[in-house]
Amino acid sequence: MNRHERQERERDERRKAILDAAGQIASEEGLERLSIRKIAERIEYSPGIIYHYFSGKEAIVEQLLQHDYQQFVSDLRAEGAKEKRPERVFEQTMRHFIETSLTDGSRYRNIMLNESPSVLSQTAVLFRGASEQRAAIGMLCGNLRNFENMRDKEDSEIERTAQIVWSAAFGLILRLTVEKEIPAEQKEKLIDTYIALMLAAITDPAGGY
């Protein structure tokens, strides 16, 4: 390994250490309490070193969300690839989305409810054209398009359906995160009911809405 390659590796390792520390702090305290000072203390770097790799907190948050989002979408695609029938793909994908989000509910809630522009640039899903800019919504649109009664619908209608399906799941995730005393059996039944209701709406010959 030559000097340039070694420097690049060290740079990548430091960036990763900074992002890992930022992710830990976000999970523990929320994005609003994340700061350069706290990251520096966590990994025993000086704030100046962190500014050498990132322009500031907003740049760190954006990189953190991009990484988390890409990993999340990759996991959803892998889960959906296990099935062929659209109903099963939908069920597996949405169940995985909900259950994965619940395993780190505090971090998920802190990120998804954050209103800062840099966070919304990664998490907003209700705008026109979201299926082209948000891989998860685009993936869900592709799944919906495979349902027989959805094949002739306009792209904009498919996108709106995906946005509602996604947002309804988000609402369920938030309530299950906040209401911590719900027994596991009840959580499972609520998730099952959500999936059944969404599938009933999607597969309704009249359009479900």
C-alpha positions as CSV (number, residue, x, y, z in Angstrom):
1,M,0.0,0.0,0.0
2,N,1.5,3.3,-1.1
3,R,1.3,6.6,0.9
4,H,-1.7,7.9,-1.0
5,E,-3.7,4.7,-0.5
6,R,-2.8,4.7,3.2
7,Q,-4.0,8.3,3.6
8,E,-7.2,7.6,1.9
9,R,-7.9,4.6,4.1
10,E,-7.1,6.6,7.2
11,R,-9.4,9.4,6.0
12,D,-12.2,6.8,5.4
13,E,-11.7,5.3,8.8
14,R,-11.9,8.7,10.5
15,R,-15.1,9.7,8.6
16,K,-16.6,6.4,9.6
17,A,-15.7,6.9,13.3
18,I,-17.3,10.3,13.2
19,L,-20.5,9.0,11.6
20,D,-20.6,6.0,14.0
21,A,-20.3,8.3,17.0
22,A,-23.0,10.6,15.6
23,G,-25.3,7.7,15.1
24,Q,-24.8,6.5,18.6
25,I,-25.5,9.9,20.0
26,A,-28.6,10.3,17.8
27,S,-30.0,7.0,19.1
28,E,-29.3,7.9,22.7
29,E,-30.3,11.6,22.8
30,G,-32.0,12.5,19.5
31,L,-30.7,14.5,16.5
32,E,-31.6,17.8,18.1
33,R,-29.0,17.2,20.8
34,L,-26.2,16.1,18.5
35,S,-23.3,18.4,18.4
36,I,-19.7,18.6,17.1
37,R,-18.5,18.8,20.7
38,K,-20.3,15.7,21.8
39,I,-19.0,13.7,18.8
40,A,-15.5,14.9,19.5
41,E,-15.7,13.8,23.1
42,R,-17.1,10.4,22.2
43,I,-14.2,9.5,19.9
44,E,-11.6,11.7,21.6
45,Y,-10.9,13.9,18.6
46,S,-10.6,17.6,18.7
47,P,-13.6,19.6,17.1
48,G,-11.1,21.0,14.6
49,I,-10.3,17.5,13.3
50,I,-14.1,16.8,12.8
51,Y,-14.4,20.1,10.8
52,H,-11.6,18.9,8.6
53,Y,-13.9,16.0,7.4
54,F,-17.3,17.6,7.6
55,S,-18.4,21.3,7.2
56,G,-20.6,21.0,10.3
57,K,-23.4,19.2,12.1
58,E,-25.8,19.4,9.1
59,A,-23.3,17.7,6.8
60,I,-22.9,14.9,9.3
61,V,-26.6,14.4,9.7
62,E,-27.1,14.3,6.0
63,Q,-24.4,11.7,5.5
64,L,-25.7,9.7,8.4
65,L,-29.3,9.7,7.0
66,Q,-28.1,8.8,3.5
67,H,-26.2,5.8,4.8
68,D,-29.1,4.6,7.0
69,Y,-31.6,5.1,4.2
70,Q,-29.5,3.2,1.7
71,Q,-29.0,0.3,4.1
72,F,-32.7,0.3,5.0
73,V,-33.8,0.2,1.3
74,S,-31.3,-2.5,0.6
75,D,-32.7,-4.6,3.4
76,L,-36.3,-4.1,2.2
77,R,-35.3,-5.1,-1.4
78,A,-33.6,-8.3,0.0
79,E,-36.7,-9.1,2.0
80,G,-39.1,-8.6,-1.0
81,A,-36.9,-10.6,-3.3
82,K,-37.7,-13.7,-1.3
83,E,-41.3,-13.7,-2.8
84,K,-42.8,-13.6,-6.2
85,R,-46.5,-12.9,-5.7
86,P,-47.2,-9.2,-5.2
87,E,-49.3,-9.9,-2.1
88,R,-46.5,-11.7,-0.5
89,V,-43.9,-9.2,-1.6
90,F,-46.0,-6.4,-0.1
91,E,-46.6,-8.3,3.2
92,Q,-42.9,-9.3,3.6
93,T,-41.7,-5.8,2.8
94,M,-44.0,-3.8,5.0
95,R,-43.7,-6.2,7.9
96,H,-39.9,-5.9,7.7
97,F,-40.2,-2.1,7.5
98,I,-42.3,-2.0,10.6
99,E,-40.4,-4.5,12.7
100,T,-37.0,-3.1,11.7
101,S,-38.1,0.4,12.6
102,L,-39.4,-0.8,16.0
103,T,-36.0,-2.3,16.9
104,D,-34.6,1.2,17.1
105,G,-37.8,3.1,17.7
106,S,-36.2,6.1,19.5
107,R,-33.7,6.9,16.8
108,Y,-36.4,6.3,14.1
109,R,-38.8,8.7,15.8
110,N,-36.2,11.3,16.3
111,I,-35.1,11.2,12.7
112,M,-38.6,10.9,11.1
113,L,-40.1,13.7,13.1
114,N,-37.2,16.1,12.6
115,E,-38.2,19.2,10.6
116,S,-34.7,20.5,9.7
117,P,-34.2,21.0,6.0
118,S,-31.2,18.6,5.8
119,V,-33.2,15.8,7.5
120,L,-36.3,16.4,5.4
121,S,-34.2,16.3,2.3
122,Q,-33.8,12.6,3.1
123,T,-37.1,11.7,4.8
124,A,-39.9,13.6,3.1
125,V,-42.1,11.3,1.0
126,L,-45.4,13.1,0.4
127,F,-44.3,15.4,-2.5
128,R,-45.1,14.8,-6.2
129,G,-42.3,12.8,-7.8
130,A,-41.3,11.1,-4.5
131,S,-41.2,7.7,-6.3
132,E,-38.3,9.0,-8.4
133,Q,-36.3,10.6,-5.5
134,R,-37.0,8.2,-2.7
135,A,-35.9,4.6,-3.4
136,A,-38.3,3.1,-0.8
137,I,-41.4,4.8,-2.3
138,G,-40.2,3.9,-5.8
139,M,-39.8,0.3,-4.7
140,L,-43.3,0.2,-3.2
141,C,-44.7,1.7,-6.4
142,G,-43.1,-1.1,-8.4
143,N,-44.7,-3.6,-6.1
144,L,-48.1,-2.0,-6.3
145,R,-47.9,-1.9,-10.1
146,N,-47.7,-5.7,-10.1
147,F,-51.2,-6.1,-8.5
148,E,-53.6,-7.0,-11.3
149,N,-56.1,-4.2,-10.6
150,M,-53.4,-1.6,-10.2
151,R,-51.7,-2.2,-13.6
152,D,-53.8,0.3,-15.5
153,K,-53.7,3.1,-13.0
154,E,-51.8,6.4,-13.6
155,D,-48.3,6.7,-12.2
156,S,-49.4,9.6,-10.0
157,E,-52.2,7.4,-8.5
158,I,-49.8,4.6,-7.8
159,E,-47.5,7.1,-6.1
160,R,-50.2,8.5,-3.9
161,T,-51.2,5.0,-2.9
162,A,-47.6,4.2,-2.0
163,Q,-47.4,7.4,0.0
164,I,-50.5,6.6,2.0
165,V,-49.4,3.0,2.7
166,W,-46.0,4.2,3.8
167,S,-47.5,7.0,6.0
168,A,-50.0,4.7,7.7
169,A,-47.1,2.3,8.5
170,F,-45.2,5.3,9.9
171,G,-48.1,6.2,12.2
172,L,-48.4,2.6,13.5
173,I,-44.6,2.6,14.2
174,L,-44.8,5.8,16.1
175,R,-47.7,4.6,18.3
176,L,-46.0,1.3,19.0
177,T,-42.8,3.1,19.9
178,V,-44.6,5.5,22.3
179,E,-46.9,3.0,23.9
180,K,-44.1,0.8,25.2
181,E,-46.3,-1.4,27.4
182,I,-48.1,-3.1,24.6
183,P,-47.6,-6.9,24.8
184,A,-45.7,-8.6,22.0
185,E,-48.8,-10.6,21.0
186,Q,-50.9,-7.4,20.6
187,K,-48.1,-5.7,18.5
188,E,-48.1,-8.7,16.2
189,K,-51.8,-8.6,15.8
190,L,-51.8,-4.9,15.1
191,I,-49.1,-5.3,12.4
192,D,-51.1,-8.2,10.9
193,T,-54.3,-6.1,10.8
194,Y,-52.4,-3.2,9.2
195,I,-51.2,-5.4,6.4
196,A,-54.6,-7.1,5.9
197,L,-56.3,-3.7,5.7
198,M,-53.8,-2.3,3.2
199,L,-54.0,-5.4,1.0
200,A,-57.8,-5.3,1.1
201,A,-57.7,-1.7,-0.1
202,I,-55.1,-2.4,-2.8
203,T,-56.8,-5.5,-4.2
204,D,-60.4,-4.1,-4.1
205,P,-61.6,-4.2,-7.8
206,A,-63.2,-0.8,-7.3
207,G,-59.8,0.6,-6.5
208,G,-60.0,0.4,-2.7
209,Y,-60.4,4.2,-2.3
